[in-house]
């Protein structure tokens, strides 16, 4: 099993505010789609509810402690991380953790790679990507971009 995380963060690892992304960068959305298409995406219930719907051409998995049958039939729901890991332990497919903050925190030590869109900005947020030890990873800058005056780069961190 290969677990990757993908997120867009600010200088202080800001992720979002009021259950929404802080930055809506077309280039970041395209990067997210390119990386996650035809893969498994794992998210918490708040992240799923913040989306416009099921992410197409991906296996959508929601982790939630609540017994909730209100998800579309295309969504696979697990009530614990251990239940999810047991089911997918033998998959060769890359699994992408796409949020929110609690889900990132739970999976950080299991992730092989982190795809972070690092925005060159600090802003107010109410959720943050977990702090991690950069020394445990090699860093590769995949691209540098600017959109609407906002500078950002796509960075790949691989666990050493």
Biotite code that builds the C-alpha atoms (Angstrom):
import biotite.structure as struc

atoms = struc.array([
    struc.Atom([0.000, 0.000, 0.000], chain_id="A", res_id=1, res_name="UNK", atom_name="CA", element="C"),
    struc.Atom([1.358, 3.400, -0.964], chain_id="A", res_id=2, res_name="UNK", atom_name="CA", element="C"),
    struc.Atom([-0.162, 6.297, 0.938], chain_id="A", res_id=3, res_name="UNK", atom_name="CA", element="C"),
    struc.Atom([0.294, 9.858, -0.294], chain_id="A", res_id=4, res_name="UNK", atom_name="CA", element="C"),
    struc.Atom([-1.094, 13.094, 1.061], chain_id="A", res_id=5, res_name="UNK", atom_name="CA", element="C"),
    struc.Atom([-2.031, 16.071, -1.071], chain_id="A", res_id=6, res_name="UNK", atom_name="CA", element="C"),
    struc.Atom([-2.820, 19.549, 0.219], chain_id="A", res_id=7, res_name="UNK", atom_name="CA", element="C"),
    struc.Atom([-2.493, 23.262, -0.448], chain_id="A", res_id=8, res_name="UNK", atom_name="CA", element="C"),
    struc.Atom([-0.880, 25.065, 2.495], chain_id="A", res_id=9, res_name="UNK", atom_name="CA", element="C"),
    struc.Atom([0.299, 28.523, 3.455], chain_id="A", res_id=10, res_name="UNK", atom_name="CA", element="C"),
    struc.Atom([3.579, 29.459, 5.133], chain_id="A", res_id=11, res_name="UNK", atom_name="CA", element="C"),
    struc.Atom([2.160, 28.413, 8.516], chain_id="A", res_id=12, res_name="UNK", atom_name="CA", element="C"),
    struc.Atom([0.640, 25.205, 7.072], chain_id="A", res_id=13, res_name="UNK", atom_name="CA", element="C"),
    struc.Atom([-2.771, 26.874, 6.840], chain_id="A", res_id=14, res_name="UNK", atom_name="CA", element="C"),
    struc.Atom([-5.319, 24.611, 5.122], chain_id="A", res_id=15, res_name="UNK", atom_name="CA", element="C"),
    struc.Atom([-8.721, 26.193, 5.367], chain_id="A", res_id=16, res_name="UNK", atom_name="CA", element="C"),
    struc.Atom([-11.264, 28.347, 7.060], chain_id="A", res_id=17, res_name="UNK", atom_name="CA", element="C"),
    struc.Atom([-15.001, 27.854, 7.626], chain_id="A", res_id=18, res_name="UNK", atom_name="CA", element="C"),
    struc.Atom([-14.846, 24.399, 5.978], chain_id="A", res_id=19, res_name="UNK", atom_name="CA", element="C"),
    struc.Atom([-13.509, 25.832, 2.727], chain_id="A", res_id=20, res_name="UNK", atom_name="CA", element="C"),
    struc.Atom([-10.147, 26.132, 1.038], chain_id="A", res_id=21, res_name="UNK", atom_name="CA", element="C"),
    struc.Atom([-8.296, 29.383, 1.611], chain_id="A", res_id=22, res_name="UNK", atom_name="CA", element="C"),
    struc.Atom([-6.872, 29.577, -1.890], chain_id="A", res_id=23, res_name="UNK", atom_name="CA", element="C"),
    struc.Atom([-8.774, 28.720, -5.044], chain_id="A", res_id=24, res_name="UNK", atom_name="CA", element="C"),
    struc.Atom([-5.921, 28.458, -7.518], chain_id="A", res_id=25, res_name="UNK", atom_name="CA", element="C"),
    struc.Atom([-6.733, 27.023, -10.923], chain_id="A", res_id=26, res_name="UNK", atom_name="CA", element="C"),
    struc.Atom([-3.219, 25.579, -11.237], chain_id="A", res_id=27, res_name="UNK", atom_name="CA", element="C"),
    struc.Atom([-3.515, 23.878, -7.861], chain_id="A", res_id=28, res_name="UNK", atom_name="CA", element="C"),
    struc.Atom([-6.911, 22.393, -8.753], chain_id="A", res_id=29, res_name="UNK", atom_name="CA", element="C"),
    struc.Atom([-5.414, 21.023, -11.980], chain_id="A", res_id=30, res_name="UNK", atom_name="CA", element="C"),
    struc.Atom([-2.427, 19.587, -10.069], chain_id="A", res_id=31, res_name="UNK", atom_name="CA", element="C"),
    struc.Atom([-4.802, 17.925, -7.586], chain_id="A", res_id=32, res_name="UNK", atom_name="CA", element="C"),
    struc.Atom([-6.852, 16.402, -10.392], chain_id="A", res_id=33, res_name="UNK", atom_name="CA", element="C"),
    struc.Atom([-3.794, 15.161, -12.315], chain_id="A", res_id=34, res_name="UNK", atom_name="CA", element="C"),
    struc.Atom([-2.334, 13.472, -9.232], chain_id="A", res_id=35, res_name="UNK", atom_name="CA", element="C"),
    struc.Atom([-5.533, 11.904, -7.871], chain_id="A", res_id=36, res_name="UNK", atom_name="CA", element="C"),
    struc.Atom([-7.379, 10.884, -11.054], chain_id="A", res_id=37, res_name="UNK", atom_name="CA", element="C"),
    struc.Atom([-7.983, 7.117, -11.260], chain_id="A", res_id=38, res_name="UNK", atom_name="CA", element="C"),
    struc.Atom([-6.833, 6.666, -7.664], chain_id="A", res_id=39, res_name="UNK", atom_name="CA", element="C"),
    struc.Atom([-8.396, 6.178, -4.259], chain_id="A", res_id=40, res_name="UNK", atom_name="CA", element="C"),
    struc.Atom([-9.070, 9.416, -2.353], chain_id="A", res_id=41, res_name="UNK", atom_name="CA", element="C"),
    struc.Atom([-9.661, 9.309, 1.398], chain_id="A", res_id=42, res_name="UNK", atom_name="CA", element="C"),
    struc.Atom([-11.252, 12.166, 3.293], chain_id="A", res_id=43, res_name="UNK", atom_name="CA", element="C"),
    struc.Atom([-13.209, 13.036, 6.389], chain_id="A", res_id=44, res_name="UNK", atom_name="CA", element="C"),
    struc.Atom([-16.906, 13.811, 6.342], chain_id="A", res_id=45, res_name="UNK", atom_name="CA", element="C"),
    struc.Atom([-16.443, 17.603, 6.524], chain_id="A", res_id=46, res_name="UNK", atom_name="CA", element="C"),
    struc.Atom([-14.108, 17.524, 3.536], chain_id="A", res_id=47, res_name="UNK", atom_name="CA", element="C"),
    struc.Atom([-16.587, 15.456, 1.539], chain_id="A", res_id=48, res_name="UNK", atom_name="CA", element="C"),
    struc.Atom([-19.435, 17.806, 2.419], chain_id="A", res_id=49, res_name="UNK", atom_name="CA", element="C"),
    struc.Atom([-17.340, 20.792, 1.295], chain_id="A", res_id=50, res_name="UNK", atom_name="CA", element="C"),
    struc.Atom([-16.994, 19.300, -2.206], chain_id="A", res_id=51, res_name="UNK", atom_name="CA", element="C"),
    struc.Atom([-19.500, 19.986, -4.982], chain_id="A", res_id=52, res_name="UNK", atom_name="CA", element="C"),
    struc.Atom([-20.104, 16.220, -5.136], chain_id="A", res_id=53, res_name="UNK", atom_name="CA", element="C"),
    struc.Atom([-18.363, 12.902, -5.692], chain_id="A", res_id=54, res_name="UNK", atom_name="CA", element="C"),
    struc.Atom([-14.907, 13.340, -7.264], chain_id="A", res_id=55, res_name="UNK", atom_name="CA", element="C"),
    struc.Atom([-15.203, 11.778, -10.717], chain_id="A", res_id=56, res_name="UNK", atom_name="CA", element="C"),
    struc.Atom([-12.918, 8.993, -11.894], chain_id="A", res_id=57, res_name="UNK", atom_name="CA", element="C"),
    struc.Atom([-11.722, 8.298, -8.340], chain_id="A", res_id=58, res_name="UNK", atom_name="CA", element="C"),
    struc.Atom([-12.725, 5.882, -5.627], chain_id="A", res_id=59, res_name="UNK", atom_name="CA", element="C"),
    struc.Atom([-14.182, 8.202, -2.964], chain_id="A", res_id=60, res_name="UNK", atom_name="CA", element="C"),
    struc.Atom([-13.730, 7.005, 0.610], chain_id="A", res_id=61, res_name="UNK", atom_name="CA", element="C"),
    struc.Atom([-15.054, 8.862, 3.645], chain_id="A", res_id=62, res_name="UNK", atom_name="CA", element="C"),
    struc.Atom([-13.822, 8.137, 7.157], chain_id="A", res_id=63, res_name="UNK", atom_name="CA", element="C"),
    struc.Atom([-16.336, 9.103, 9.802], chain_id="A", res_id=64, res_name="UNK", atom_name="CA", element="C"),
    struc.Atom([-17.151, 7.930, 13.322], chain_id="A", res_id=65, res_name="UNK", atom_name="CA", element="C"),
    struc.Atom([-20.815, 8.713, 12.722], chain_id="A", res_id=66, res_name="UNK", atom_name="CA", element="C"),
    struc.Atom([-23.166, 6.060, 11.404], chain_id="A", res_id=67, res_name="UNK", atom_name="CA", element="C"),
    struc.Atom([-24.454, 8.011, 8.448], chain_id="A", res_id=68, res_name="UNK", atom_name="CA", element="C"),
    struc.Atom([-26.209, 6.571, 5.385], chain_id="A", res_id=69, res_name="UNK", atom_name="CA", element="C"),
    struc.Atom([-26.701, 9.893, 3.614], chain_id="A", res_id=70, res_name="UNK", atom_name="CA", element="C"),
    struc.Atom([-23.696, 9.544, 1.296], chain_id="A", res_id=71, res_name="UNK", atom_name="CA", element="C"),
    struc.Atom([-24.153, 8.901, -2.429], chain_id="A", res_id=72, res_name="UNK", atom_name="CA", element="C"),
    struc.Atom([-23.946, 5.232, -3.383], chain_id="A", res_id=73, res_name="UNK", atom_name="CA", element="C"),
    struc.Atom([-20.587, 5.835, -5.113], chain_id="A", res_id=74, res_name="UNK", atom_name="CA", element="C"),
    struc.Atom([-18.962, 6.735, -1.770], chain_id="A", res_id=75, res_name="UNK", atom_name="CA", element="C"),
    struc.Atom([-17.432, 4.020, 0.409], chain_id="A", res_id=76, res_name="UNK", atom_name="CA", element="C"),
    struc.Atom([-17.749, 4.822, 4.114], chain_id="A", res_id=77, res_name="UNK", atom_name="CA", element="C"),
    struc.Atom([-15.535, 3.453, 6.886], chain_id="A", res_id=78, res_name="UNK", atom_name="CA", element="C"),
    struc.Atom([-16.083, 4.129, 10.562], chain_id="A", res_id=79, res_name="UNK", atom_name="CA", element="C"),
    struc.Atom([-12.445, 3.638, 11.550], chain_id="A", res_id=80, res_name="UNK", atom_name="CA", element="C"),
    struc.Atom([-9.000, 3.981, 10.059], chain_id="A", res_id=81, res_name="UNK", atom_name="CA", element="C"),
    struc.Atom([-8.129, 0.440, 11.099], chain_id="A", res_id=82, res_name="UNK", atom_name="CA", element="C"),
    struc.Atom([-11.163, -0.887, 9.204], chain_id="A", res_id=83, res_name="UNK", atom_name="CA", element="C"),
    struc.Atom([-10.058, 1.055, 6.107], chain_id="A", res_id=84, res_name="UNK", atom_name="CA", element="C"),
    struc.Atom([-6.415, -0.098, 6.387], chain_id="A", res_id=85, res_name="UNK", atom_name="CA", element="C"),
    struc.Atom([-7.456, -3.724, 6.780], chain_id="A", res_id=86, res_name="UNK", atom_name="CA", element="C"),
    struc.Atom([-9.616, -3.586, 3.662], chain_id="A", res_id=87, res_name="UNK", atom_name="CA", element="C"),
    struc.Atom([-6.971, -1.900, 1.487], chain_id="A", res_id=88, res_name="UNK", atom_name="CA", element="C"),
    struc.Atom([-3.740, -3.332, 2.955], chain_id="A", res_id=89, res_name="UNK", atom_name="CA", element="C"),
    struc.Atom([-2.987, -5.404, -0.150], chain_id="A", res_id=90, res_name="UNK", atom_name="CA", element="C"),
    struc.Atom([-3.766, -2.797, -2.779], chain_id="A", res_id=91, res_name="UNK", atom_name="CA", element="C"),
    struc.Atom([-0.985, -1.790, -5.166], chain_id="A", res_id=92, res_name="UNK", atom_name="CA", element="C"),
    struc.Atom([-2.813, 1.416, -6.004], chain_id="A", res_id=93, res_name="UNK", atom_name="CA", element="C"),
    struc.Atom([-1.646, 4.767, -4.667], chain_id="A", res_id=94, res_name="UNK", atom_name="CA", element="C"),
    struc.Atom([-4.034, 6.079, -2.024], chain_id="A", res_id=95, res_name="UNK", atom_name="CA", element="C"),
    struc.Atom([-4.378, 9.851, -1.627], chain_id="A", res_id=96, res_name="UNK", atom_name="CA", element="C"),
    struc.Atom([-5.319, 11.422, 1.693], chain_id="A", res_id=97, res_name="UNK", atom_name="CA", element="C"),
    struc.Atom([-7.081, 14.673, 0.777], chain_id="A", res_id=98, res_name="UNK", atom_name="CA", element="C"),
    struc.Atom([-8.178, 16.065, 4.166], chain_id="A", res_id=99, res_name="UNK", atom_name="CA", element="C"),
    struc.Atom([-9.218, 17.424, 6.487], chain_id="A", res_id=100, res_name="UNK", atom_name="CA", element="C"),
    struc.Atom([-6.783, 18.271, 9.233], chain_id="A", res_id=101, res_name="UNK", atom_name="CA", element="C"),
    struc.Atom([-7.687, 15.344, 11.521], chain_id="A", res_id=102, res_name="UNK", atom_name="CA", element="C"),
    struc.Atom([-7.405, 12.820, 8.691], chain_id="A", res_id=103, res_name="UNK", atom_name="CA", element="C"),
    struc.Atom([-4.009, 14.251, 7.690], chain_id="A", res_id=104, res_name="UNK", atom_name="CA", element="C"),
    struc.Atom([-2.859, 13.972, 11.305], chain_id="A", res_id=105, res_name="UNK", atom_name="CA", element="C"),
    struc.Atom([-4.012, 10.354, 11.566], chain_id="A", res_id=106, res_name="UNK", atom_name="CA", element="C"),
    struc.Atom([-2.229, 9.294, 8.368], chain_id="A", res_id=107, res_name="UNK", atom_name="CA", element="C"),
    struc.Atom([0.948, 11.405, 8.528], chain_id="A", res_id=108, res_name="UNK", atom_name="CA", element="C"),
    struc.Atom([3.133, 8.616, 9.928], chain_id="A", res_id=109, res_name="UNK", atom_name="CA", element="C"),
    struc.Atom([1.816, 6.168, 7.312], chain_id="A", res_id=110, res_name="UNK", atom_name="CA", element="C"),
    struc.Atom([2.368, 8.427, 4.297], chain_id="A", res_id=111, res_name="UNK", atom_name="CA", element="C"),
    struc.Atom([5.260, 7.746, 1.931], chain_id="A", res_id=112, res_name="UNK", atom_name="CA", element="C"),
    struc.Atom([4.862, 10.993, 0.000], chain_id="A", res_id=113, res_name="UNK", atom_name="CA", element="C"),
    struc.Atom([3.443, 14.445, 0.553], chain_id="A", res_id=114, res_name="UNK", atom_name="CA", element="C"),
    struc.Atom([2.353, 16.526, -2.429], chain_id="A", res_id=115, res_name="UNK", atom_name="CA", element="C"),
    struc.Atom([2.113, 20.040, -1.056], chain_id="A", res_id=116, res_name="UNK", atom_name="CA", element="C"),
    struc.Atom([1.176, 23.157, -2.929], chain_id="A", res_id=117, res_name="UNK", atom_name="CA", element="C"),
    struc.Atom([3.101, 25.688, -0.865], chain_id="A", res_id=118, res_name="UNK", atom_name="CA", element="C"),
    struc.Atom([1.584, 29.151, -1.129], chain_id="A", res_id=119, res_name="UNK", atom_name="CA", element="C"),
    struc.Atom([3.948, 32.050, -0.439], chain_id="A", res_id=120, res_name="UNK", atom_name="CA", element="C"),
    struc.Atom([1.525, 33.702, 1.957], chain_id="A", res_id=121, res_name="UNK", atom_name="CA", element="C"),
    struc.Atom([0.326, 33.719, 5.560], chain_id="A", res_id=122, res_name="UNK", atom_name="CA", element="C"),
    struc.Atom([-3.349, 34.116, 6.309], chain_id="A", res_id=123, res_name="UNK", atom_name="CA", element="C"),
    struc.Atom([-6.012, 33.504, 8.912], chain_id="A", res_id=124, res_name="UNK", atom_name="CA", element="C"),
    struc.Atom([-7.150, 29.882, 9.129], chain_id="A", res_id=125, res_name="UNK", atom_name="CA", element="C"),
    struc.Atom([-9.015, 27.584, 11.465], chain_id="A", res_id=126, res_name="UNK", atom_name="CA", element="C"),
    struc.Atom([-7.502, 24.300, 10.240], chain_id="A", res_id=127, res_name="UNK", atom_name="CA", element="C"),
    struc.Atom([-3.867, 23.459, 9.605], chain_id="A", res_id=128, res_name="UNK", atom_name="CA", element="C"),
    struc.Atom([-1.838, 20.692, 8.011], chain_id="A", res_id=129, res_name="UNK", atom_name="CA", element="C"),
    struc.Atom([0.022, 18.844, 10.788], chain_id="A", res_id=130, res_name="UNK", atom_name="CA", element="C"),
    struc.Atom([3.566, 19.922, 11.562], chain_id="A", res_id=131, res_name="UNK", atom_name="CA", element="C"),
    struc.Atom([6.025, 17.350, 10.279], chain_id="A", res_id=132, res_name="UNK", atom_name="CA", element="C"),
    struc.Atom([9.760, 16.779, 10.480], chain_id="A", res_id=133, res_name="UNK", atom_name="CA", element="C"),
    struc.Atom([11.114, 18.003, 7.145], chain_id="A", res_id=134, res_name="UNK", atom_name="CA", element="C"),
    struc.Atom([14.363, 16.107, 7.883], chain_id="A", res_id=135, res_name="UNK", atom_name="CA", element="C"),
    struc.Atom([12.541, 12.803, 7.359], chain_id="A", res_id=136, res_name="UNK", atom_name="CA", element="C"),
    struc.Atom([11.898, 13.681, 3.701], chain_id="A", res_id=137, res_name="UNK", atom_name="CA", element="C"),
    struc.Atom([13.719, 14.509, 0.525], chain_id="A", res_id=138, res_name="UNK", atom_name="CA", element="C"),
    struc.Atom([12.271, 17.600, -1.155], chain_id="A", res_id=139, res_name="UNK", atom_name="CA", element="C"),
    struc.Atom([11.692, 18.091, -4.867], chain_id="A", res_id=140, res_name="UNK", atom_name="CA", element="C"),
    struc.Atom([10.157, 21.271, -6.271], chain_id="A", res_id=141, res_name="UNK", atom_name="CA", element="C"),
    struc.Atom([7.982, 20.107, -9.172], chain_id="A", res_id=142, res_name="UNK", atom_name="CA", element="C"),
    struc.Atom([6.943, 23.549, -10.426], chain_id="A", res_id=143, res_name="UNK", atom_name="CA", element="C"),
    struc.Atom([6.773, 27.204, -9.456], chain_id="A", res_id=144, res_name="UNK", atom_name="CA", element="C"),
    struc.Atom([3.742, 29.274, -10.389], chain_id="A", res_id=145, res_name="UNK", atom_name="CA", element="C"),
    struc.Atom([2.029, 32.599, -9.951], chain_id="A", res_id=146, res_name="UNK", atom_name="CA", element="C"),
    struc.Atom([-1.683, 33.190, -10.267], chain_id="A", res_id=147, res_name="UNK", atom_name="CA", element="C"),
    struc.Atom([-3.555, 36.416, -9.547], chain_id="A", res_id=148, res_name="UNK", atom_name="CA", element="C"),
    struc.Atom([-0.428, 37.772, -7.834], chain_id="A", res_id=149, res_name="UNK", atom_name="CA", element="C"),
    struc.Atom([-0.151, 34.710, -5.578], chain_id="A", res_id=150, res_name="UNK", atom_name="CA", element="C"),
    struc.Atom([3.126, 32.792, -5.800], chain_id="A", res_id=151, res_name="UNK", atom_name="CA", element="C"),
    struc.Atom([3.083, 29.067, -5.084], chain_id="A", res_id=152, res_name="UNK", atom_name="CA", element="C"),
    struc.Atom([5.020, 25.926, -5.833], chain_id="A", res_id=153, res_name="UNK", atom_name="CA", element="C"),
    struc.Atom([4.191, 22.247, -6.074], chain_id="A", res_id=154, res_name="UNK", atom_name="CA", element="C"),
    struc.Atom([6.547, 20.306, -3.837], chain_id="A", res_id=155, res_name="UNK", atom_name="CA", element="C"),
    struc.Atom([7.008, 16.559, -3.480], chain_id="A", res_id=156, res_name="UNK", atom_name="CA", element="C"),
    struc.Atom([8.295, 15.303, -0.143], chain_id="A", res_id=157, res_name="UNK", atom_name="CA", element="C"),
    struc.Atom([9.419, 11.650, -0.172], chain_id="A", res_id=158, res_name="UNK", atom_name="CA", element="C"),
    struc.Atom([10.063, 9.805, 3.060], chain_id="A", res_id=159, res_name="UNK", atom_name="CA", element="C"),
    struc.Atom([13.762, 8.887, 3.300], chain_id="A", res_id=160, res_name="UNK", atom_name="CA", element="C"),
])
